[in-house]
Amino acid sequence: MTDGRLKHFGWGREGEGLTPDEAAAALDRYRRLFGVERFDEAALPILSEINLRPPRIAPPPVLAPHCSSEPYDRVAHTYGKSFCDYARGLAGEYENAPDVVAYPRNEAEVTSIIDWAGGAQAAVIPFGAGSSVVGGIEPRLEGSPHRAAVSLDLRHLNQLVEIDRTSRAARIEAGVFGPALEAQLRPHDLTLRHFPQSFEYSTLGGWIATRSGGHFASLYTHIDDFVESLRIVTPRGPIETRRLPGSGAGPSPDRLFIGSEGILGVITEAWMRLQDRPRFRAGGAIKFADFFSAARAVRAIAQAGLYPSNCRILDPQEAQNTGAGDGASAILVLAFESGDHQVDAWVSRALECCADHGGTRENPRKADAHREGAAESWRNAFIRMPYAREQLVNRAIVADTFETAITWERFEGFHDRVKSATETAIREATGRPGQVTCRFTHIYPDGPAPYFSFHALGRHGALTEQWATIKGAASEALMAAGGTITHHHAVGRDHREWYDKQRPELFAAALRAAKQAVDPHGVLNPGVLIDP
């Protein structure tokens, strides 16, 4: 990470992005996919040219030193990082910009800001690092009684407060970015080992609030698995859960706030379970004739209780797009790791499962095969993917993803149905074919988490509508086929329509009751998970 500030439009910090070679390779691939020589290119939004309405409120003098209504702060806190967010930002649509961005330095100031906002009839939008891809941090106030919005940025709550080496846990402030957290744990030879794709530009509190999925493909798949206890500030007062390795004392209060997306309270710190830093690693890439053969091998691995740290299948097109393959084979990127013992026996058994389904290992004699070849090509592409979007949206290339989970016995029909519906929607929305690919991100003994990517050539002036048509059709298809509307991207505002269908109505009533108990005036993140 550099010392520059985060971009007001795009991924990462100012001055960061794809290299010229990376950008050229990506655009060449899309030229071949769409059969075009050039793209209709629009200019990226310049901060000084973005029109913002005047702030509707101002902080009191005691809070003013830690608040800003400057254009950069307001623009940078309007949107997350979804395609829809980029398309609307490209079009200069910043009518939902927050009126004030608050940067509290401690929990007391978090409380003061929430109290002030409530009295000023302002909504409070908790903000980690802004990497939401589901409209989770946009201050949309329609349907709510609020007259203004405050974005509550927790970046200054970024310290490792306390270490318990014996129990292998730490008390950590919620605003810490991923790299800063790992840097503070490294001297203790410990790691949280939670690496979502947004790792560099996301925070611990954001991971907990959205039930983030991280590095591990199995066993420790979600941030839930690492939370030992939480401290939360609500409009009614603070809540601190008891720190325990486990408990059977009724419904878990931690579980109520994990995944609550900021509607029940602001997570200020957490005790997190840690691990010894891995010392033993092994793995590599395995080729399969087709995606479903690879999936059957992965099911065998998952049900054998081997718990690989990485077990991601790329379908042939996805493999080709990321440079991990030539488009003729599905690729399984497989890895095991441990801080305690050699993993050769686990690798050997997993490779037997692969061989049973026609898998062939790349570079079988290389001990570090997990760091070379297809495995390394995919890893590099995965890390660099978020930087590509700002190079695509201004060329009217609609490129986005959606993820879900389904049980094994339904997976193959589910995959075909969802992929077909999305391909049909691309043709209907854009008038021409596009591409839909699939990979696995996480695996369980009872099913996988398929992650779909779609690519279409859109039209400036209609990008948001074209994206909504494709996204809506895909969401309808995966819900109709029995999947979840989201495996790890959270609900936000973009998934609300389908989340409302997925959750039981009595549970929705219970959630509304919990909201009423801790936030009776609906100050926190209105429109997310439940209606204002």
N, C-alpha and C positions, 0 to 999 in steps of 0.2 A: 504494500500500500504506500502511496506517495502522500505528501502533506497537502496536496491540493484539495479544494472543496469538491463535494459531490456535484455532478453535472445537474443543471436544471432540466435537461432533456437528454436521456440516454443512460447507459449503464456505466457505473464506476465514477471515477474522479475526473475532473477536467484535465485534458491532455492524454487520457487513456483511451484505447480503442483497438480495433483490428489494425494489424499492420497492412500496408498497401498490398502485399502478396496475399494475405488472408482475405482481404476484401475482394481482390480480383478473382481469386479462386471461387469464392461464394457466388459472385455475380455471374461468372462463367457457367457455373452449374445451373443457375436459374435461367440463363439464356438458352442452354440446351434443353432444359425441362420444358420451357414454355415456347420454344421455337421462335425467339425474337432476337433481333440484333441490338436493340437499345431499349431503355426503359424511360418512361415519363418521369423525370426527376424533379421533385419539389425541394425548395430550400428548407433547411432545418430552422426551427423557430429561434430567433435572436432575442435574448432576454429583454433588451431595451425596446423591442417592438411589440411585446406582449401587453395587451390592454387589460388592466385590472380595475375593478370598481374600488372606490375608496373604502378603507376599513370602516366597518359599522360600529366597532367598539374600540376602546383603548384600555390598556391595563392600568391599574392604580399605581401610584408612584412607587410603592414598596416592591412591586413586581416588575415594573418597567425595565430595570436594568437587565432582566433575564428574559425579555420578550422582544420580538421584532415584528414590524409590519413592512419591512423592506421588500421590494419586488422579488429579489432572489429567494428569500426565505419563503415567501408566499407561493411562488411558482414551484419551487422544489418540493413543497409539501402538498401539492394539489393532487398528484397522481402517483400510482405505483408504476409497475413495469410490464403490464400486460400489453398485448397488441392494441387493444381498444384504447388504453391510456395513451399510447404513442400516437395513434391515429388522431385522437382528439387534440392532443397537444400540438401535433403538426398543423392542425387546422386552426390553431390559436384559440381553442375553446377553454378558457380558464375562468368561467363564471362561478365555479365552485371553489375557487381558491380560498384558503382560510383567511380570516381577517387578522389573526395574530398567530405567530408561532412562538411558543414558550419553550425555554430551555432550562428546566429546573436543575439545580445542582445537588439536591438531596430530597429525601422523602417529605420533609416538612414543606418544601416549596411545591412539591407535587400536590400536597393537600391544599395549600393556599391557592394554587391555580384552579383546582377543581371547585373550591368554595367560591372564588371570585366569578368563575364562568357560570356557575349555577345561578348566582345572584344577578348576573348580567343577561340571563336568558340566552346563553351561548352553549352550543354543543362542544364537547371535548373529544378529540380524535387522538387516541394514543398512537404514537409513531415511533417505530424502532429505527429502521434505516430506509424504509420506503420501497422494499423489494416485493411487495404484494403483487400478485398477478391476477387477482380476482376482485378488484375494486374495494379492497378492505380498508383503505385509508383516505379515500376521497371524501371530503366534507359535503356530502349531499344532504340537504336539509328539507327537501320536499316531503310533505306529510308530517313534519315535526313542528313543535311550537317554538323552536329556537329562531332567534333573529340574527345570529352570527355563529362563527365557528372558530375554535382555538385548536391548533395542532400542537399536541404535547410531545415534544421530542426529548427522549430520555438519554441522549448520547453522553451526557456528563455523569450519569450513574454507571460508571464503567470499571469498577474496581473489584478485584478479588479480595474479599473482606476477611475471610477466615478459611484455614485449611485444617481438616481432620485427616491426617495421614493414616491413622490407625483404621478408621472406618472407610477410608478412601472416598472422601466427599469434600465439598467446598461450598462456602456461602459466597454467592456472587451477585453483584448488582446487575439489574436486568438490561441496562443500556449498553453493555459491552459488545463490541463487534467481534465476530468470530476469530479473526487473527489475533486481536489483542487479548482475548480470553486464553487462547492456546499459548501465547507468549508468556502470560502470567503463570500458567500451570507448568510450563516446561522446566523451570528450575526445581520443581518438586518431582520431576520425572513422572508426571501424571498428565492425562488428557481426558477431555470430555468425549472426544472421538465422534463428534456429531458434525458432519460436513455436508449440508445441503448444497445444491448448486449455487445458491446465493451466499454461501459461507462468508466470502470476503466483505459483502455489503448487507449483512443482516445481523440481528442481535439475539442474545439469549432470551430476552423478554418476548421478542417477536416469534421466536421458535416455539416458546411455550404457549403463547396466545393463539397460535395457528395450528398447533399439533404438527409441527414440522416433521417431515421425513428426512433422514440424513444419510450418512455414509453407509451404514450397514444394510446389506440387502436382505438379511435374515436376522432373527433373534432380537437385536436392538434396532428396530426399524424406525421407531418414532421417538420424539423427544420425551414422550410420556414415560418411557422406560428409565429415564435418567433423573426424573424429578423426585427428590426426597421430601421436600416441603417448600411452601411458598409464603411470601408476604405480599399482600395486595392492599392498595389504598382504594377505597370505595367512597362514593359521596356520603355514605352513612358512617364512615369510619374505617380504621384499618382491620385487616384480617390476617392472622398468622396461623398457619397449620402446624401441627406437631411433627417434629422431625423423627421419623421412624423408618426402619427397613421394610416394614409391612404392617398392616393392621386389618383386623376384621371388625372394627368398630363402626358398623353402619356404612352407608354410602360415603365414599371418599370425598372430603372437601376439596382436595387437590384436583380431582377429576372434574369438579364443577368448573374450575377456572382454566384448566388446560383445554385449549380449543375454544374458549369463550370469546376470542377475537375483540377484546377490549370493551365488551358491553356490560360487564359486571364489575370491573375494577381495573386498576392499573397495577400490573405486576412490577414491583420495585426491586425485589431480590428473591433468590431461590437457593436452597441447599440442593446441590446436584451430585449425583453419584458419578464417580470418576473411574478411570481404568489406568493401569500401568501402560506406559507407552509401548507400542508393539516393537518387538525385537526380531520376531520370526515372521517371514512372509514368503508366500509361494503361490503360484498360479500360472495363468497364461490365457491364451485364446483357443477356442475349439470351434471348428467349422462343422456345419450341418447342411444337409441337402436342402432342408426347408425349415421354416419357422416352427411348425408344429412338432417336428421331430425334436428340435431343440427344446421346445416347451415340455415335451414328455421326459426328456433327460433332466430338466430342471425340477420337475415334479418329483422324480426319483431322488434327487439330491435333497430336496426340501423334506421329504418324508423319511429320509434316512437319518435325520437329526444331525447333519454335519455342520450346519450353520456357517456357511461361507460369508465372509465380509462383503464380497462382491459376487454377484451371480446374475448378470444382466445379459439378456438375449437381445440382439439387434436383428431385425428382419433384413433380408438382402438389400433392400433399398436404403434402409437406415444405415446399414453398415457402409454402403457405398457413399452416402452423403457425408459421413463423418470420417472417411478415409480409412476405415477399419477393414474394408473388404472391397471386392470388385463388382458386387451386385449379383454374383452367382450363388452365394452361400449365405446362410444365416450364421451369425457369429455369437458365441457365448464368451463373454469376458468373465473369467472366474478367478477369485483370489481368496486366500485364507491368511489370517494373521493372528498372532498371539504375543502377549508380553511375558509369557511363562514357559512355553514349550514349543518344540519343533512341530510343524504342521504337515509333514510329509505323508503321514498315514491318512489324514483327512483328504489331502489332495489326491492320493492314489485311489481312494474309494470313490471320490467324485468323478474321477476320470473313467473309472469302471462304469459308472452310471451313464456317462456320456457315450462310451463305446457301445453300450447295450442298445443305444438309439442311433448309431451310425456316426457319432462324433469323431472327428480327427483332430488331434492336438497340433497346433502350430509350434514349431521349435521345441520338440519334446525333450531334448537333452539340455536345454538351457535353464540353469537354476533361477535366473532372473527374467524369465519369459513374461512375467506379469508386468515388467517395466519396459517391454520392447514390443515391436510389431503391432498387431491389431489392437492389443490391449492398451498400449501407450498412445496409439493414434486416436482411439476412442476417448481416452482420458483427456487428452489435450483439446479435442474438439468439444467435449462436454464443458470444460472450464471456460472456453472462449465463446461458446454459443451466445451468452447474453449480450456480448458486445456487437453481435451481428445485427440486432433488430433495428438500431438506428440507421444502419446502412441499407436496410430493406424497406422499411415503411415509407421513406421518402421517395422510393422508386415504385410505390404502389404494389409491393410484393406482400401478400397476406401470408405470414408465417406464424403459426401459433401451435400450442400444445394443449392437450387435456389428458387427465389421468384418472384411473378408476381402479376397482378391484372386483374380482369375480371368483367363484369357486371353480376348482379344476374341471369338474364334470361338465360345466357349461362353457368353458373358456373358448373352445374352437368355434362353435356356432356364434358365440357372443362377438368374438373378434371379427368374423366375416360380416356379421350384421352391422356392427358399428362402422367398420371401414367402408362398407358399401353405402351406407346412409350418408357418411361424410363426403365421399366422392360425388354422390349425386347432388348434394347441397352445394358443392364447389361449382359444378356445372350450372346449376340453377342460379347461383349468385353472381357468377362472373361470365357465363356464356362460353366457357372453355374448360377442358379438363385440367386437373391439378394433380397433386400427389398426396397420398396418406401413407404414413409409415408407422411402425409400432416397435417398441422395445419393452422389456421388463425393467422396472426399477427396484422392486422389492418382491420377495417370495415368502410364502407361508406354507405349512404342510397342507392346508386346505384350499389354497388358491394363490394366484399371482396378482400383481399390480401392473396391468398393462398401461403403457404411456404412449399415446398417439401424437404424432406431429402431422400437421397439414400445411400444404403449400399451394398457393393460388396466386394468379396474376389479377390484381384488382384494378380499381380506377379511382384516381384522386377525386374527392368530392363525394364518394360513395363508400369509402373504406370501412367506416364504422358499421354501416348497414350490411355490407357484404360479409364482414366478420361475424356480425350478429346472426345472420342467416345460417352460416356454416356452424358456428358454435351452438346455436339453438338446435339444429338438426342432430348434431352429434350428441348433445345432452339428452335429447328426447330418446334417441336410439339406445344409449347405454342405460338409461333408466328403465326403458321398456324391456330391455333384455336382462334386467336383474342386477346391474352393477350399482356402484355408489357414484354419486355426482362428483365426489372428489376423494382421493386417497390421501393426499398430503398438501394440496394447494390451498386448503381452507375454503370457506363459503363466500365471505365478503358480500358484495352486492350483486356480482355477476352470476353467482350460483343460487341466489335466493329462491328463484322460481322453482327449481328442482329440489332444493333442500326442503322446501315446504312440503313437497310431495313425498320425500323420502322419510322424514321423521314422523313418528306416531303423533297424532293430534293431542293426546293426553300428555305426552312429553312436552310438546310445544306449550301447553298450558302451564306445566310445571316450570318450564324455563321462563315464561313470562312472569310467573309468581316470584321466582328468584330475582329477576330483574327489578320487580317492584320493591322487593325487600331491601336490596342494596343500592338501588338507583331510582328512587320513586319518581323523580322528575325527568327521567330519561335523558340525562345529560351525556352519557357516554356512548359514542359511536352509533347514533340513531340509524336505523335501517339495516343493520347487520344482524343476521340470525333471526330476529323478530322485528315486527313493525314498531315504529316509535310509539 
